Amino acid sequence: MVKKAARKYAIDKVYRDKAYDNRNNFNILGKIKAKPAIIVRKNRSKRS
């Protein structure tokens, strides 16, 4: 959804809840140079 919107609009920041806390989403935001505003889960992995 974000990649499709980024083709038409300049996206600076993306707000999501804990369901979107995964590496793939953070990688996509990094590619389009958007700042993530995603709440991370308590039991998340510390790996990057």
N, C-alpha and C positions, 0 to 999 in steps of 0.2 A: 504494500500500500504506500509506504513512504517513498520507495524508488519511483513508483509511477507518478506520484505528486511532485517529486523533485524534478522531473522532466519539464513540468510546466511552471513551477513556482520556485522561488528562492526560499529554502527552509533554513531557519537559523537555529531553532530549538524544537525538540520533539518531547511531548509530555505523554507518558504511559504509566500504567500501573505495574504491579509485580509480575503479572502474567507475561510481560514482554521482556523480562530480565533474563536474557540469554545472549551468548556470545555472538550469534548471527546478527541479532538486532544492533548490537553495539558496533559490529564491523560495518554494517550498512550505513549507520550514522557517521562513522568515521570516513567512509568513502565519499559521502555527499557533504562532508565538513559541517555537520549539524551537531549542536550540543545536546547530549541526552539529558532529559529530566525524567529518568526512570527510577522508581523506588526499587532498591535491591532487596532481595529476600534475606532473611536472617541466616539461612543455611546455605548460602551461595558458596561456590568454590572460590578460593583465593588465587587460582591460576589466571593467567592472562593470555 
